[in-house]
Amino acid sequence: MPHSHDHSHGHDHSHDHGHSELSDLELRVRTLESLMVEKGYADPAALDALIDTYETKVGPRNGAQVVAKAWTDPAFKDWLLQDATAAIASLGFTGRQGEHMVVVENTAKVHNMVVCTLCSCYPWPVLGLPPTWYKAAPYRARAVMQPRAVLAEFGVSLPAETEARVWDSTAEIRYLVLPQQPEEAQGLGETELADWVTRDSMIGVGLPRRPAAEG
Amino acid sequence: MNGAHDLGGMHGFGPINPDPDEPLFHAPWERRCFALTLAAGFTGQWNIDASRFAREQMPPAEYLATGYYEHWLFGLEQLLVERSMATPREIASGQVELEPKAEARILKAGDVTKALAKGGPSERPVEAKPRFHIGDRVRTRNINPATHTRLPRYARGKTGTIHLAHGAHVFPDTNALFAGEAPQHLYNIRFDGTDLWGPDAEAGTCAYIDLWESYLEPA
């Protein structure tokens, strides 16, 4: 069984080159959309707006803003760890799949990572839609049992004395990891710091890193 | 239900293989399937627990052989039929044969931003006092319902410690069946790796799992 089955159907059948045959899935979804529109269950303009929201407006840059603010503003950090839903809402990030937020802090002694073993729960308002690997079987199967091995695959080697805590999102509570601020990033401003915060560091499978030089 | 979706602790799936350059959607149909599923949710004919349960009913071999948005598509088609919004023939042909369901609402483009920002909180006020408190030791029940539950198999019959009390939340096991929200106290529970996996646990690991009160008994 190839591990990357999530990719394969898209790549096998629909290369977006115009005249190629439509895949079965493409046809099945088009048929369903036309039925739902015809029956008055879906407004095509609303479908476009839903897609546009998650393609262009809501994504991990939101979460990076939350983390950068927590790194530079101790009062905000306290609030975030006490009442993440309210603290995050104060920056304008609310709603679907982020109704009840909890932020967990990484320290020298504790490393947190987030999974949803039963489906693919993920904090949309701060991270957008989840990457394929987060939704696929290998991560969902292994994160709870072998967090250190999984982290190593993401290039994070955890010291033996650091506890690995895995948060399984089984309810409507959504978890965001507050990564440790790197030593090299001390003293930077909030805007610069946000560029150090990666999506993976807020899921807990990566660490913040120096932004790639522009150009 | 003990379905293929309940993956925690399974072996044999291989490496994670993240793709750092992957697009948000891998094909146009994924984009439309995502939006149709969200829009259909706003018709008010089902709830998030019912939509998870619908996806879980995909046959296990098929579930493991298909991607995320194929699970969504399966669940959406299933719910449209189950809630008398469409027939299988309509879904196959795209041709309307059955009157649209009168109670179904429609999400308009102008309301999308507001609707998403509002979300659907699951916390509810309840009279009942919480049975457990932070620091209490609890054991999860060994249950195997054939219907929806959020107590994963790997965490059944296991002992842990209450770490957070989240207040009372809609109970998915009943809500998925349209049998009522029946809100219950919800807790986050810490389980040591060895209590979940025995001698095969990695050293220095633990899992924190959100579980409803009726999944738990005092340890």
Boltz contact constraints between the chains, C-beta under 6 A:
constraints:
  - contact:
      token1: [A, 3]
      token2: [B, 14]
      max_distance: 6.0
  - contact:
      token1: [A, 3]
      token2: [B, 17]
      max_distance: 6.0
  - contact:
      token1: [A, 6]
      token2: [B, 67]
      max_distance: 6.0
  - contact:
      token1: [A, 10]
      token2: [B, 26]
      max_distance: 6.0
  - contact:
      token1: [A, 10]
      token2: [B, 27]
      max_distance: 6.0
  - contact:
      token1: [A, 14]
      token2: [B, 27]
      max_distance: 6.0
  - contact:
      token1: [A, 25]
      token2: [B, 29]
      max_distance: 6.0
  - contact:
      token1: [A, 26]
      token2: [B, 29]
      max_distance: 6.0
  - contact:
      token1: [A, 29]
      token2: [B, 29]
      max_distance: 6.0
  - contact:
      token1: [A, 29]
      token2: [B, 32]
      max_distance: 6.0
  - contact:
      token1: [A, 29]
      token2: [B, 33]
      max_distance: 6.0
  - contact:
      token1: [A, 31]
      token2: [B, 94]
      max_distance: 6.0
  - contact:
      token1: [A, 33]
      token2: [B, 32]
      max_distance: 6.0
  - contact:
      token1: [A, 33]
      token2: [B, 36]
      max_distance: 6.0
  - contact:
      token1: [A, 34]
      token2: [B, 94]
      max_distance: 6.0
  - contact:
      token1: [A, 35]
      token2: [B, 90]
      max_distance: 6.0
  - contact:
      token1: [A, 35]
      token2: [B, 94]
      max_distance: 6.0
  - contact:
      token1: [A, 38]
      token2: [B, 96]
      max_distance: 6.0
  - contact:
      token1: [A, 39]
      token2: [B, 96]
      max_distance: 6.0
  - contact:
      token1: [A, 39]
      token2: [B, 100]
      max_distance: 6.0
  - contact:
      token1: [A, 40]
      token2: [B, 100]
      max_distance: 6.0
  - contact:
      token1: [A, 40]
      token2: [B, 106]
      max_distance: 6.0
  - contact:
      token1: [A, 41]
      token2: [B, 43]
      max_distance: 6.0
  - contact:
      token1: [A, 41]
      token2: [B, 104]
      max_distance: 6.0
  - contact:
      token1: [A, 42]
      token2: [B, 39]
      max_distance: 6.0
  - contact:
      token1: [A, 43]
      token2: [B, 106]
      max_distance: 6.0
  - contact:
      token1: [A, 43]
      token2: [B, 108]
      max_distance: 6.0
  - contact:
      token1: [A, 43]
      token2: [B, 109]
      max_distance: 6.0
  - contact:
      token1: [A, 45]
      token2: [B, 109]
      max_distance: 6.0
  - contact:
      token1: [A, 46]
      token2: [B, 39]
      max_distance: 6.0
  - contact:
      token1: [A, 46]
      token2: [B, 107]
      max_distance: 6.0
  - contact:
      token1: [A, 46]
      token2: [B, 108]
      max_distance: 6.0
  - contact:
      token1: [A, 46]
      token2: [B, 109]
      max_distance: 6.0
  - contact:
      token1: [A, 46]
      token2: [B, 112]
      max_distance: 6.0
  - contact:
      token1: [A, 47]
      token2: [B, 35]
      max_distance: 6.0
  - contact:
      token1: [A, 47]
      token2: [B, 39]
      max_distance: 6.0
  - contact:
      token1: [A, 49]
      token2: [B, 109]
      max_distance: 6.0
  - contact:
      token1: [A, 49]
      token2: [B, 112]
      max_distance: 6.0
  - contact:
      token1: [A, 50]
      token2: [B, 35]
      max_distance: 6.0
  - contact:
      token1: [A, 50]
      token2: [B, 38]
      max_distance: 6.0
  - contact:
      token1: [A, 50]
      token2: [B, 112]
      max_distance: 6.0
  - contact:
      token1: [A, 51]
      token2: [B, 31]
      max_distance: 6.0
  - contact:
      token1: [A, 51]
      token2: [B, 35]
      max_distance: 6.0
  - contact:
      token1: [A, 55]
      token2: [B, 24]
      max_distance: 6.0
  - contact:
      token1: [A, 94]
      token2: [B, 117]
      max_distance: 6.0
  - contact:
      token1: [A, 95]
      token2: [B, 116]
      max_distance: 6.0
  - contact:
      token1: [A, 95]
      token2: [B, 117]
      max_distance: 6.0
  - contact:
      token1: [A, 95]
      token2: [B, 118]
      max_distance: 6.0
  - contact:
      token1: [A, 95]
      token2: [B, 119]
      max_distance: 6.0
  - contact:
      token1: [A, 96]
      token2: [B, 116]
      max_distance: 6.0
  - contact:
      token1: [A, 96]
      token2: [B, 119]
      max_distance: 6.0
  - contact:
      token1: [A, 99]
      token2: [B, 119]
      max_distance: 6.0
  - contact:
      token1: [A, 99]
      token2: [B, 121]
      max_distance: 6.0
  - contact:
      token1: [A, 117]
      token2: [B, 7]
      max_distance: 6.0
  - contact:
      token1: [A, 117]
      token2: [B, 8]
      max_distance: 6.0
  - contact:
      token1: [A, 117]
      token2: [B, 152]
      max_distance: 6.0
  - contact:
      token1: [A, 118]
      token2: [B, 5]
      max_distance: 6.0
  - contact:
      token1: [A, 118]
      token2: [B, 6]
      max_distance: 6.0
  - contact:
      token1: [A, 118]
      token2: [B, 152]
      max_distance: 6.0
  - contact:
      token1: [A, 119]
      token2: [B, 52]
      max_distance: 6.0
  - contact:
      token1: [A, 132]
      token2: [B, 22]
      max_distance: 6.0
  - contact:
      token1: [A, 133]
      token2: [B, 16]
      max_distance: 6.0
  - contact:
      token1: [A, 133]
      token2: [B, 18]
      max_distance: 6.0
  - contact:
      token1: [A, 135]
      token2: [B, 68]
      max_distance: 6.0
  - contact:
      token1: [A, 137]
      token2: [B, 7]
      max_distance: 6.0
  - contact:
      token1: [A, 137]
      token2: [B, 13]
      max_distance: 6.0
  - contact:
      token1: [A, 138]
      token2: [B, 13]
      max_distance: 6.0
  - contact:
      token1: [A, 138]
      token2: [B, 14]
      max_distance: 6.0
  - contact:
      token1: [A, 138]
      token2: [B, 16]
      max_distance: 6.0
  - contact:
      token1: [A, 139]
      token2: [B, 16]
      max_distance: 6.0
  - contact:
      token1: [A, 140]
      token2: [B, 7]
      max_distance: 6.0
  - contact:
      token1: [A, 141]
      token2: [B, 7]
      max_distance: 6.0
  - contact:
      token1: [A, 141]
      token2: [B, 10]
      max_distance: 6.0
  - contact:
      token1: [A, 141]
      token2: [B, 13]
      max_distance: 6.0
  - contact:
      token1: [A, 144]
      token2: [B, 8]
      max_distance: 6.0
  - contact:
      token1: [A, 144]
      token2: [B, 207]
      max_distance: 6.0
  - contact:
      token1: [A, 145]
      token2: [B, 9]
      max_distance: 6.0
  - contact:
      token1: [A, 145]
      token2: [B, 197]
      max_distance: 6.0
  - contact:
      token1: [A, 146]
      token2: [B, 202]
      max_distance: 6.0
  - contact:
      token1: [A, 147]
      token2: [B, 205]
      max_distance: 6.0
  - contact:
      token1: [A, 148]
      token2: [B, 202]
      max_distance: 6.0
  - contact:
      token1: [A, 153]
      token2: [B, 15]
      max_distance: 6.0
  - contact:
      token1: [A, 153]
      token2: [B, 16]
      max_distance: 6.0
  - contact:
      token1: [A, 163]
      token2: [B, 204]
      max_distance: 6.0
  - contact:
      token1: [A, 164]
      token2: [B, 205]
      max_distance: 6.0
  - contact:
      token1: [A, 165]
      token2: [B, 206]
      max_distance: 6.0
  - contact:
      token1: [A, 166]
      token2: [B, 207]
      max_distance: 6.0
  - contact:
      token1: [A, 167]
      token2: [B, 208]
      max_distance: 6.0
  - contact:
      token1: [A, 168]
      token2: [B, 207]
      max_distance: 6.0
  - contact:
      token1: [A, 168]
      token2: [B, 209]
      max_distance: 6.0
  - contact:
      token1: [A, 170]
      token2: [B, 150]
      max_distance: 6.0
  - contact:
      token1: [A, 170]
      token2: [B, 209]
      max_distance: 6.0
  - contact:
      token1: [A, 170]
      token2: [B, 210]
      max_distance: 6.0
  - contact:
      token1: [A, 171]
      token2: [B, 186]
      max_distance: 6.0
  - contact:
      token1: [A, 171]
      token2: [B, 210]
      max_distance: 6.0
  - contact:
      token1: [A, 172]
      token2: [B, 122]
      max_distance: 6.0
  - contact:
      token1: [A, 173]
      token2: [B, 166]
      max_distance: 6.0
  - contact:
      token1: [A, 173]
      token2: [B, 210]
      max_distance: 6.0
